[in-house]
Amino acid sequence: MIFVHRSEDRYRGGDGAAGIDTRHALSFGPFYDPDNLRFGPILACNEERLALGAGFEEHPHSHTEIVTWVIEGELTHRDSAGHSTVVRAGDVAHLSAASGVRHVERNDGAGPLTFLQMWLAPLEPGGAPSYTVVPGIADSTPYALPGAGAVLHVLRLAGGERTALPEAVRLYVHVVRGRVALGGEELGPGDAARITGARGLAAVAVEGPAELLVWELGG
């Protein structure tokens, strides 16, 4: 079964006066939707747009696996565990909040910043926080989050190229760039598909190249 959630149907949040524009795909913060609380371990999938100099000042997280994908610009990250990095387009950043961590996220770069941030529930609570950045992750290279029972696949397709999707209990597909045909549906930038019981599915880039993130999720 495939459920498509269009970019324009995301809940508009953030703080315009502070230069923060957020689009929520699932129930989050002041946007409460009891029928849209999570998909498998995925708790949030937020598109964030930060103006120059804007950002999220130091705030806490716990018991959450947070994965960030920069679409445009540079994201500055600092946390209470001593990590300080700049995350760029093509990098996978993973903050395991574990028993608790505080961090700052800002646009200290030279241009606009757009990134996608995905929160996943851990299989077990507690532990020590950690932070990992995989710079310039290669096409089709999986990034495993064993603590959440999930695997992230980064897929970049040339126009007309077709690729098989993993067979899994659940898949969450987010189109970053381009247009993709999937299971009889066509998805554009910001669109997402929630798939259960995936078998024999393929994604095809239409109208030029495409980039998509595919979460392979367990039960």
VOPAGU-2260 file (C-alpha; in pm, 1 decimal, decimal comma):
REM VOPAGU-2260
SITE   aa  ch    i         X         Y         Z
SITE  MET   A    0       0,0       0,0       0,0
SITE  ILE   A    1     128,9     346,7     -92,7
SITE  PHE   A    2      14,4     671,4      66,2
SITE  VAL   A    3     146,9     989,1     -98,1
SITE  HIS   A    4     184,6    1303,5     109,8
SITE  ARG   A    5     230,1    1612,2    -106,6
SITE  SER   A    6     468,6    1893,5     -25,3
SITE  GLU   A    7     189,3    2150,9     -27,2
SITE  ASP   A    8      -1,6    1949,3     235,4
SITE  ARG   A    9     273,6    1982,9     494,4
SITE  TYR   A   10     189,5    2191,8     799,0
SITE  ARG   A   11     357,8    2532,5     782,1
SITE  GLY   A   12     542,0    2615,4    1103,4
SITE  GLY   A   13     856,7    2789,3    1218,8
SITE  ASP   A   14     900,2    3156,1    1305,8
SITE  GLY   A   15     894,4    3393,6    1010,7
SITE  ALA   A   16    1013,0    3689,6    1218,4
SITE  ALA   A   17    1322,9    3488,7    1315,8
SITE  GLY   A   18    1392,3    3373,7     958,5
SITE  ILE   A   19    1277,2    3015,3    1019,8
SITE  ASP   A   20    1033,9    2846,3     778,7
SITE  THR   A   21     939,7    2487,3     869,3
SITE  ARG   A   22     716,8    2237,2     685,1
SITE  HIS   A   23     603,7    1936,4     894,0
SITE  ALA   A   24     505,9    1602,0     739,3
SITE  LEU   A   25     394,8    1445,9    1068,8
SITE  SER   A   26     233,7    1569,6    1388,2
SITE  PHE   A   27     491,6    1793,1    1555,4
SITE  GLY   A   28     500,9    2056,7    1828,2
SITE  PRO   A   29     198,5    2289,0    1805,9
SITE  PHE   A   30      72,4    2093,0    1503,6
SITE  TYR   A   31    -109,8    1798,4    1659,2
SITE  ASP   A   32    -268,5    1536,8    1434,4
SITE  PRO   A   33    -364,8    1217,1    1623,2
SITE  ASP   A   34    -391,1    1026,7    1293,1
SITE  ASN   A   35     -43,8    1130,4    1181,0
SITE  LEU   A   36     179,1    1076,9    1483,4
SITE  ARG   A   37     447,8     855,0    1330,0
SITE  PHE   A   38     528,9     606,2    1055,4
SITE  GLY   A   39     707,9     307,1    1203,8
SITE  PRO   A   40    1002,5     456,4    1395,5
SITE  ILE   A   41     983,2     788,5    1205,6
SITE  LEU   A   42     854,9    1058,1    1441,3
SITE  ALA   A   43     918,9    1365,4    1227,2
SITE  CYS   A   44    1023,7    1469,7     879,8
SITE  ASN   A   45    1071,6    1846,1     876,6
SITE  GLU   A   46    1179,6    2065,7     587,6
SITE  GLU   A   47    1368,9    2360,9     735,4
SITE  ARG   A   48    1458,1    2686,7     562,1
SITE  LEU   A   49    1684,1    2924,8     754,1
SITE  ALA   A   50    1761,7    3279,3     644,5
SITE  LEU   A   51    2116,7    3412,8     675,2
SITE  GLY   A   52    2213,5    3426,4    1041,7
SITE  ALA   A   53    1897,6    3246,4    1154,9
SITE  GLY   A   54    1884,9    2925,6    1352,6
SITE  PHE   A   55    1776,2    2725,2    1651,9
SITE  GLU   A   56    1952,4    2832,8    1968,3
SITE  GLU   A   57    2065,7    2574,7    2222,4
SITE  HIS   A   58    1786,3    2329,2    2301,9
SITE  PRO   A   59    1763,9    1975,3    2445,0
SITE  HIS   A   60    1688,4    1635,4    2292,0
SITE  SER   A   61    1671,7    1287,9    2441,7
SITE  HIS   A   62    1584,5     935,3    2327,0
SITE  THR   A   63    1577,0    1037,4    1959,4
SITE  GLU   A   64    1785,8     951,6    1653,5
SITE  ILE   A   65    1809,8    1270,5    1444,4
SITE  VAL   A   66    1929,0    1250,4    1083,3
SITE  THR   A   67    1990,4    1566,3     879,2
SITE  TRP   A   68    2022,9    1603,0     502,3
SITE  VAL   A   69    2126,9    1944,2     366,8
SITE  ILE   A   70    1963,6    2035,0      36,4
SITE  GLU   A   71    2121,4    2378,8     -12,3
SITE  GLY   A   72    2369,8    2581,9     188,4
SITE  GLU   A   73    2565,5    2497,6     503,7
SITE  LEU   A   74    2436,6    2399,8     848,2
SITE  THR   A   75    2646,1    2479,4    1155,1
SITE  HIS   A   76    2605,0    2226,5    1438,1
SITE  ARG   A   77    2738,0    2253,4    1793,4
SITE  ASP   A   78    2639,9    2032,3    2085,5
SITE  SER   A   79    2701,1    1983,7    2455,3
SITE  ALA   A   80    2905,3    1668,3    2388,4
SITE  GLY   A   81    3174,2    1885,7    2230,0
SITE  HIS   A   82    3100,6    1839,9    1859,8
SITE  SER   A   83    3123,2    2139,0    1625,6
SITE  THR   A   84    3076,4    2082,9    1252,3
SITE  VAL   A   85    2950,5    2233,5     928,7
SITE  VAL   A   86    2717,3    2001,7     737,2
SITE  ARG   A   87    2699,2    2052,3     360,9
SITE  ALA   A   88    2484,7    1918,4      77,4
SITE  GLY   A   89    2554,3    1548,9      27,5
SITE  ASP   A   90    2659,2    1486,8     388,4
SITE  VAL   A   91    2460,9    1263,3     624,3
SITE  ALA   A   92    2461,1    1396,8     982,3
SITE  HIS   A   93    2337,0    1175,1    1265,0
SITE  LEU   A   94    2284,1    1293,5    1621,6
SITE  SER   A   95    2196,9    1015,2    1864,7
SITE  ALA   A   96    2047,3    1209,4    2155,0
SITE  ALA   A   97    2037,9     900,7    2381,0
SITE  SER   A   98    1999,1     995,4    2748,8
SITE  GLY   A   99    2024,6    1364,9    2668,6
SITE  VAL   A  100    2214,5    1627,9    2471,8
SITE  ARG   A  101    2181,5    1997,5    2387,6
SITE  HIS   A  102    2265,6    2146,9    2051,3
SITE  VAL   A  103    2261,4    2456,5    1831,7
SITE  GLU   A  104    2176,1    2463,8    1459,9
SITE  ARG   A  105    2240,1    2779,8    1258,9
SITE  ASN   A  106    2285,3    2920,9     912,4
SITE  ASP   A  107    2623,9    3086,3     948,0
SITE  GLY   A  108    2702,0    3039,0     579,0
SITE  ALA   A  109    2704,3    3283,0     289,1
SITE  GLY   A  110    2365,6    3196,4     139,7
SITE  PRO   A  111    2023,4    3047,0     210,1
SITE  LEU   A  112    1998,6    2713,2     389,5
SITE  THR   A  113    1747,3    2435,5     326,6
SITE  PHE   A  114    1769,3    2101,8     500,3
SITE  LEU   A  115    1557,7    1799,5     578,5
SITE  GLN   A  116    1558,2    1667,1     932,1
SITE  MET   A  117    1417,7    1328,3    1027,2
SITE  TRP   A  118    1361,6    1205,6    1382,8
SITE  LEU   A  119    1341,0     834,3    1462,3
SITE  ALA   A  120    1250,6     657,5    1785,0
SITE  PRO   A  121    1526,2     434,6    1927,5
SITE  LEU   A  122    1461,9      68,9    1998,2
SITE  GLU   A  123    1599,6     114,2    2349,6
SITE  PRO   A  124    1616,6     432,2    2561,5
SITE  GLY   A  125    1925,9     567,4    2733,3
SITE  GLY   A  126    2292,7     540,5    2646,7
SITE  ALA   A  127    2554,8     805,5    2570,9
SITE  PRO   A  128    2491,3    1068,9    2302,9
SITE  SER   A  129    2697,5    1058,0    1983,3
SITE  TYR   A  130    2733,7    1256,6    1662,6
SITE  THR   A  131    2847,1    1131,1    1322,0
SITE  VAL   A  132    2887,4    1301,0     984,1
SITE  VAL   A  133    2944,0    1102,4     666,1
SITE  PRO   A  134    3077,4    1358,5     415,9
SITE  GLY   A  135    2967,1    1328,0      54,9
SITE  ILE   A  136    2794,5     993,0      90,1
SITE  ALA   A  137    2810,1     798,2    -236,1
SITE  ASP   A  138    2505,2     709,8    -442,8
SITE  SER   A  139    2314,0     404,2    -323,6
SITE  THR   A  140    2537,9     371,4     -15,9
SITE  PRO   A  141    2319,7     266,6     279,1
SITE  TYR   A  142    2356,3     437,3     616,1
SITE  ALA   A  143    2241,6     207,1     894,2
SITE  LEU   A  144    2078,0     320,3    1217,2
SITE  PRO   A  145    2072,5      -7,4    1410,1
SITE  GLY   A  146    1956,4     177,8    1720,4
SITE  ALA   A  147    1628,8     254,7    1539,3
SITE  GLY   A  148    1608,4     -59,7    1325,5
SITE  ALA   A  149    1633,0     153,0    1010,6
SITE  VAL   A  150    1855,2     202,3     705,7
SITE  LEU   A  151    1877,2     519,8     494,9
SITE  HIS   A  152    1940,3     485,8     120,7
SITE  VAL   A  153    2049,1     791,7     -79,6
SITE  LEU   A  154    1951,4     748,5    -444,4
SITE  ARG   A  155    2052,1     982,2    -727,3
SITE  LEU   A  156    1907,7     892,2   -1067,3
SITE  ALA   A  157    1978,8    1017,3   -1416,4
SITE  GLY   A  158    1680,4    1108,2   -1632,0
SITE  GLY   A  159    1490,9     791,5   -1724,7
SITE  GLU   A  160    1696,4     577,0   -1487,7
SITE  ARG   A  161    1514,3     310,2   -1290,8
SITE  THR   A  162    1614,0     157,4    -958,4
SITE  ALA   A  163    1458,5    -112,5    -743,4
SITE  LEU   A  164    1353,1     -16,1    -392,6
SITE  PRO   A  165    1430,6    -235,3     -92,4
SITE  GLU   A  166    1171,3    -491,2       8,0
SITE  ALA   A  167    1074,6    -407,8     363,4
SITE  VAL   A  168     791,6    -398,7     613,4
SITE  ARG   A  169     782,7     -21,0     562,7
SITE  LEU   A  170     949,0     228,7     331,0
SITE  TYR   A  171     946,1     604,8     362,2
SITE  VAL   A  172    1046,7     781,0      39,3
SITE  HIS   A  173    1117,6    1155,4      22,3
SITE  VAL   A  174    1192,5    1325,9    -309,7
SITE  VAL   A  175    1461,8    1590,1    -267,7
SITE  ARG   A  176    1501,4    1696,1    -631,0
SITE  GLY   A  177    1343,3    1615,7    -965,7
SITE  ARG   A  178    1037,3    1406,4   -1037,0
SITE  VAL   A  179     996,8    1035,3    -968,1
SITE  ALA   A  180     742,2     777,4   -1083,5
SITE  LEU   A  181     664,1     524,3    -812,0
SITE  GLY   A  182     386,3     265,3    -795,2
SITE  GLY   A  183     160,7     447,6   -1038,7
SITE  GLU   A  184     216,9     786,6    -871,5
SITE  GLU   A  185     439,8    1075,9    -974,1
SITE  LEU   A  186     620,9    1262,1    -695,8
SITE  GLY   A  187     795,6    1598,4    -709,5
SITE  PRO   A  188    1031,3    1785,3    -474,8
SITE  GLY   A  189     912,0    1768,2    -114,9
SITE  ASP   A  190     660,7    1491,5    -183,6
SITE  ALA   A  191     683,8    1173,1      21,5
SITE  ALA   A  192     544,1     820,9      -0,9
SITE  ARG   A  193     469,6     594,0     293,6
SITE  ILE   A  194     474,3     233,5     177,9
SITE  THR   A  195     380,6     -81,5     367,2
SITE  GLY   A  196     462,0    -434,1     251,6
SITE  ALA   A  197     693,8    -315,8     -28,3
SITE  ARG   A  198     752,1    -587,0    -287,4
SITE  GLY   A  199     892,0    -541,6    -637,8
SITE  LEU   A  200     869,9    -161,0    -637,9
SITE  ALA   A  201    1093,5      59,2    -849,8
SITE  ALA   A  202    1149,4     435,0    -875,4
SITE  VAL   A  203    1202,1     599,6   -1214,8
SITE  ALA   A  204    1336,2     951,7   -1268,8
SITE  VAL   A  205    1113,9    1142,6   -1511,3
SITE  GLU   A  206    1180,3    1480,5   -1670,6
SITE  GLY   A  207    1551,3    1472,2   -1588,2
SITE  PRO   A  208    1767,7    1368,5   -1290,6
SITE  ALA   A  209    1627,0    1309,3    -942,9
SITE  GLU   A  210    1746,6    1265,2    -586,2
SITE  LEU   A  211    1551,8    1078,2    -322,4
SITE  LEU   A  212    1596,5     950,4      29,7
SITE  VAL   A  213    1455,6     605,7     108,8
SITE  TRP   A  214    1414,8     481,4     464,0
SITE  GLU   A  215    1402,8     104,4     498,2
SITE  LEU   A  216    1213,6      38,4     818,8
SITE  GLY   A  217    1141,5    -265,9    1027,4
SITE  GLY   A  218     819,6    -344,5    1210,7
